[in-house]
Amino acid sequence: MSPRFIVRSQSPEHDVEEYARKHGWSKVLDVAEDPASGEIRSIEWAMTGGAVLKFFEDDATRCSYFFIEAEYSNLCLSMTRHAVHEITVYSRDELLRAFDASPSHTEERRKALLMVALGAPHEFDADVCHRINIAIHDQEPRTRSAAIYAMSYSPSSEYLPALRETAERDSDDHVRGDAQEMLDVFGQVGIADS
């Protein structure tokens, strides 16, 4: 599976749809957003060689992103390079720099953090973890809650110590509750200390 790539466009769904259409790939799934049922906007196309292009609109950031799944890693890498060459996306460095440049305690910082986490690989990433750890110690409770939510994009046992500390010691009841809820979710999906 490729990393997630956030589409940089005023019409991201159209751009990804055009990319797939241009190459003659069939749409195999089209799910409309339905907040009542928890469904997020998602589309899938069958690509060359059995690879699948998966497009989503993230409900927290409202950013659209895609990733590619393929049975063989070389096919996945090749199709990912192809897609990123033709679809304008935010680079990893841009996302990290946007967080680093954002002022503490602001909505801008919260959105930058969520975009860093959304644009991260599916597995643990030390650079993303570093930004989450900065945010979880921010003075602003909403930024600390955003840090907890950011952990959900790439769940890892590496986050457990910070979650436990926050659930036990944060000065804000809501933030403590968010941390405990994320600990419960991690436990339900089998994420434990390594």
C-alpha positions in Angstrom: 0.0 0.0 0.0 1.3 3.4 -0.9 1.4 6.4 1.5 -1.6 8.7 1.5 -1.3 11.8 -0.8 -3.3 14.9 -0.2 -4.5 16.4 -3.5 -3.6 20.1 -4.0 -6.5 21.4 -6.0 -9.7 23.4 -5.9 -11.5 20.3 -7.4 -9.6 17.3 -6.2 -12.3 14.7 -7.0 -12.5 16.0 -10.5 -8.7 15.9 -10.9 -8.4 12.3 -9.7 -11.5 11.2 -11.7 -9.9 12.8 -14.9 -6.6 11.0 -14.2 -8.5 7.6 -14.0 -10.6 8.4 -17.0 -7.6 9.4 -19.1 -6.1 6.0 -18.5 -9.3 4.1 -19.1 -9.6 2.7 -15.5 -13.0 1.5 -14.4 -14.7 2.9 -11.3 -15.5 0.0 -9.1 -16.8 1.8 -6.0 -18.5 5.2 -5.5 -19.8 6.0 -2.0 -21.4 9.3 -1.3 -20.7 11.1 2.0 -23.4 10.4 4.6 -22.6 12.0 8.0 -25.6 10.3 9.6 -24.2 6.8 8.9 -20.5 7.8 9.2 -19.8 7.2 5.5 -17.1 9.4 4.1 -16.8 10.2 0.4 -14.9 7.4 -1.3 -14.2 6.2 -4.8 -12.1 3.3 -6.1 -10.8 2.6 -9.6 -9.3 -0.7 -10.9 -5.9 0.2 -12.4 -3.5 -1.7 -14.5 -2.2 -5.0 -13.2 -4.8 -5.4 -10.4 -3.8 -2.2 -8.6 -6.5 -0.1 -7.0 -6.6 3.7 -6.8 -8.5 4.7 -3.6 -9.8 8.3 -3.2 -11.3 9.7 0.0 -12.4 13.0 1.5 -11.3 13.2 5.1 -14.1 14.3 7.3 -11.8 16.1 9.9 -9.7 18.2 7.5 -12.0 18.3 4.5 -8.9 17.4 2.5 -9.1 14.9 -0.4 -6.5 12.2 -0.6 -5.6 9.0 -2.4 -3.5 6.0 -2.0 -2.8 2.9 -4.1 -3.1 -0.7 -3.2 -1.5 -3.5 -5.1 -0.6 -7.1 -4.4 3.0 -6.6 -5.5 5.2 -3.8 -4.0 6.9 -3.0 -7.3 3.6 -2.5 -9.0 2.4 -0.4 -6.1 5.5 1.8 -6.3 5.3 2.1 -10.1 1.6 3.1 -10.0 2.2 5.5 -7.1 5.0 7.3 -9.0 2.7 7.5 -12.1 -0.2 9.0 -10.1 1.9 11.5 -8.2 3.5 12.6 -11.5 0.1 13.4 -12.9 -1.9 14.5 -9.9 -0.8 17.6 -8.0 -0.2 16.7 -4.3 1.3 18.2 -1.2 4.8 16.9 -0.6 5.7 15.5 2.8 8.2 18.4 3.3 5.5 21.0 2.6 3.2 19.4 5.2 5.9 19.2 7.8 7.1 22.8 7.1 3.5 24.1 7.3 3.2 22.7 10.8 6.6 23.9 11.9 5.7 27.4 10.7 2.3 27.6 12.2 1.8 29.6 15.4 1.1 27.6 18.6 -2.4 27.7 20.0 -4.1 28.4 16.7 -6.6 26.8 14.3 -3.9 27.0 11.6 -1.6 24.8 13.8 -4.5 22.3 14.4 -5.2 22.0 10.7 -1.5 21.7 9.8 -1.1 18.9 12.3 -4.1 16.9 11.0 -2.8 17.4 7.4 0.7 16.1 8.5 -0.9 13.0 10.0 -3.2 12.5 7.1 -0.3 12.8 4.6 1.8 10.4 6.6 2.5 6.7 5.7 0.0 4.2 7.1 2.6 3.0 9.5 4.5 4.8 12.3 6.5 7.8 11.2 9.0 9.5 13.6 8.7 12.9 12.1 4.9 12.9 12.4 5.2 11.5 16.0 7.5 14.4 16.8 4.9 17.0 15.6 2.1 15.2 17.5 4.2 15.2 20.7 4.7 19.0 20.3 1.0 19.5 19.8 -0.1 17.3 22.7 1.9 19.6 25.0 0.4 22.8 23.5 -1.3 25.2 26.0 -4.5 25.2 23.9 -6.8 22.2 24.8 -8.2 22.0 21.2 -4.7 21.6 19.9 -4.1 18.8 22.4 -7.3 17.1 21.3 -6.2 17.5 17.6 -3.0 15.7 18.5 -4.9 12.8 20.0 -7.1 12.6 16.9 -4.0 12.8 14.6 -2.8 9.6 16.2 -5.8 7.8 14.7 -4.5 8.2 11.1 -1.5 5.8 11.7 -2.2 4.1 15.0 0.9 2.9 16.8 2.0 1.6 20.2 4.6 4.4 20.1 1.7 6.8 21.0 0.6 4.8 24.1 2.8 6.6 26.7 1.7 10.0 25.6 -2.0 8.9 25.5 -1.8 7.4 29.0 -0.1 10.5 30.4 -2.7 12.7 28.8 -5.6 10.6 30.0 -4.3 10.7 33.6 -2.8 14.2 33.9 -4.2 16.7 31.3 -5.7 19.8 32.9 -8.8 19.7 30.7 -11.5 17.1 31.3 -12.4 17.0 27.6 -8.8 16.3 26.5 -8.5 13.6 29.2 -11.7 12.0 27.9 -10.4 12.1 24.3 -7.1 10.4 25.3 -9.0 7.7 27.2 -11.3 7.1 24.3 -8.3 6.8 21.9 -6.6 4.4 24.4 -9.8 2.3 24.4 -9.9 2.3 20.5 -6.2 1.3 20.4 -7.0 -1.6 22.8 -10.0 -2.7 20.7 -7.8 -3.0 17.6 -5.0 -4.8 19.3 -2.5 -2.0 19.7 -0.4 -2.7 22.8 3.0 -1.9 24.1 5.7 -3.5 22.0 
